[in-house]
Amino acid sequence: MLEIMDLKSLQAPLKARYRDEPDAALITLRAGGALGDGVTCSIETGRALVKAGLHPATGGTPANVCSGDMLLQALVACAGVTLNAVATSLGFAIRDAKVSAEGDLDVRGTLGVDRAAPVGFREIRLAFEIDGDLTGEQRATLVRLTERYCVVLQTIRSGPPVVTVV
C-alpha cells in the first residue's frame, strides 16, 4: 500500500510544476475503437481489447460489455483510486474499502420506443463501504474530498460540452 510520504514525494514535483506552469497541467486523454462484427465496437484500453455491444435489454448478448456498465466501472475505478489517494494524503488508516455504482435506465429512450423516455441514466448511485478506525467526521471528510476530486464523478455531474467531429 502506498504510504503518505511516498504519495507526497511523487506528487510534490508535479504540483510545483503545475503551479509554475499551469499549461503543463492540461492533458488530453484519448479513447479509440473500431466497429466490429454484429453490433459491436472494439475499444482499445491500452491494456487489452474490450468488445462493447448492445445491452441484452436492447438486443445484445452478455458476451460483450455494455458501454453503460463501462461508464459505471469508470466511475467506481476513479472514485476508488481517489478515495485511496485522499485517505493516504490525510493519513487515515483504512483497512479496506469497497466502492459500487448502479444506475437506472429506461431503454425505451435509446430504442426509440418512446420519445418522452430519456436516453441515458435517470439516476446513478455511488456507494462507499469503508472499513477503518475513522470518526464520523473523518468518514464525511473522506467521502466529501473523494467526491470533490474524482474526475469521472465531477465530469458526470457537470456535463461538459461534447463536440462531435465528422
QUIMOWO-V375656 format. One record per residue. N is the residue number from 1. PHI is phi in degrees with one decimal (999 if undefined). NEAR is the number of other C-alpha atoms within 10 Angstrom. D_FIRST is the distance of its C-alpha to the first C-alpha in Angstrom with 2 decimals. Layout:
N/PHI/NEAR/D_FIRST, N/PHI/NEAR/D_FIRST
This chain:
1/999/6/0.00, 2/-69.7/10/3.78, 3/-90.3/13/6.30, 4/-58.7/17/9.65, 5/-67.9/12/11.64, 6/-62.5/13/9.88, 7/-63.5/13/10.36, 8/-64.0/15/13.78, 9/-70.4/11/14.81, 10/-70.8/11/14.13, 11/-89.7/12/16.04, 12/-56.2/12/18.71, 13/-66.2/11/21.00, 14/-66.6/14/20.84, 15/-60.5/14/21.79, 16/-63.0/11/24.51, 17/-61.3/14/25.92, 18/-69.1/14/26.08, 19/-68.2/12/27.86, 20/-76.5/11/30.33, 21/-129.1/11/30.68, 22/-53.5/11/30.23, 23/-65.8/10/31.46, 24/-68.2/11/28.59, 25/-83.5/13/26.27, 26/-87.0/9/28.33, 27/-122.8/7/26.95, 28/-121.0/5/28.35, 29/-93.6/5/26.36, 30/-132.1/7/28.43, 31/-135.2/8/28.85, 32/-136.5/10/31.67, 33/-158.6/15/33.50, 34/-137.7/10/36.80, 35/-62.5/13/39.14, 36/-118.7/13/39.29, 37/-68.2/9/41.66, 38/64.7/9/42.70, 39/-106.6/13/41.10, 40/-133.6/18/37.68, 41/-142.4/20/35.69, 42/-88.2/18/33.21, 43/-104.8/17/30.20, 44/-87.3/15/28.45, 45/-98.7/12/24.70, 46/89.9/8/23.91, 47/-118.1/6/22.24, 48/-160.3/8/25.03, 49/-98.3/11/28.27, 50/-111.5/14/28.39, 51/-99.9/20/31.84, 52/-98.5/25/32.44, 53/-147.8/24/35.59, 54/-68.1/19/37.44, 55/-68.1/18/36.15, 56/-53.4/13/38.30, 57/-69.8/12/39.85, 58/-118.8/12/41.29, 59/105.2/11/42.43, 60/-88.9/17/39.34, 61/-120.2/15/37.84, 62/-64.8/13/34.55, 63/-68.6/11/34.02, 64/-106.7/18/32.99, 65/-83.1/20/30.27, 66/-93.8/18/31.64, 67/-62.7/15/30.81, 68/-63.7/18/30.58, 69/-62.7/15/27.80, 70/-64.0/12/26.09, 71/-62.5/15/26.44, 72/-64.7/20/24.84, 73/-64.4/16/21.99, 74/-63.4/16/21.48, 75/-63.1/24/21.53, 76/-62.6/23/18.96, 77/-61.0/17/16.60, 78/-64.4/20/17.18, 79/-64.6/27/16.98, 80/-65.9/19/13.68, 81/-64.6/14/12.06, 82/-64.8/21/14.08, 83/-56.9/25/13.25, 84/-63.2/20/9.48, 85/-66.0/20/10.59, 86/-64.4/19/13.29, 87/-60.7/22/11.50, 88/-63.2/20/9.18, 89/-61.7/16/12.50, 90/-85.5/13/14.46, 91/74.7/12/12.37, 92/-80.5/17/12.71, 93/-84.6/12/11.17, 94/-114.5/14/10.56, 95/-80.5/9/10.42, 96/-161.5/10/11.11, 97/-151.4/13/12.99, 98/-123.1/12/15.58, 99/-124.6/18/17.46, 100/-140.0/16/20.92, 101/-140.3/18/23.90, 102/-141.4/16/27.50, 103/-140.2/15/30.53, 104/-104.8/12/34.26, 105/-123.7/16/36.60, 106/-109.4/15/40.36, 107/-68.6/18/41.00, 108/-60.9/16/44.65, 109/-66.0/15/43.70, 110/-71.4/15/42.17, 111/-85.8/14/44.93, 112/72.3/12/47.62, 113/-76.9/10/49.12, 114/-141.6/13/49.30, 115/-62.3/11/49.29, 116/-79.5/9/48.42, 117/-76.6/16/45.18, 118/-68.0/15/42.21, 119/-97.2/16/40.34, 120/120.3/14/36.64, 121/-69.1/13/34.50, 122/-80.0/11/36.37, 123/-154.4/9/33.30, 124/-123.3/14/29.54, 125/-114.3/10/27.54, 126/-111.1/15/23.80, 127/-125.8/14/22.27, 128/-123.2/15/19.11, 129/-118.8/10/18.35, 130/-113.1/17/15.88, 131/-106.7/13/15.21, 132/-176.9/13/14.54, 133/-86.5/12/16.85, 134/-120.6/14/18.09, 135/-75.6/9/21.68, 136/-59.4/9/23.56, 137/-66.2/9/23.67, 138/-64.7/14/19.91, 139/-60.5/17/19.55, 140/-62.6/12/22.36, 141/-64.0/15/20.94, 142/-60.5/22/17.57, 143/-68.4/19/19.61, 144/-60.7/12/22.19, 145/-71.5/15/19.93, 146/-63.2/22/18.11, 147/-61.3/18/21.68, 148/-64.9/13/22.79, 149/-102.3/16/20.26, 150/-79.2/19/19.85, 151/-58.3/16/22.03, 152/-67.2/18/23.17, 153/-61.2/19/24.07, 154/-65.5/14/25.98, 155/-66.4/11/27.71, 156/-63.8/12/28.88, 157/-67.3/9/30.04, 158/-88.4/9/31.89, 159/55.1/8/33.44, 160/-65.9/9/33.84, 161/-63.6/6/36.86, 162/-120.7/6/36.63, 163/-101.3/6/39.27, 164/-96.2/5/40.67, 165/-117.3/4/42.03, 166/-115.7/3/44.54
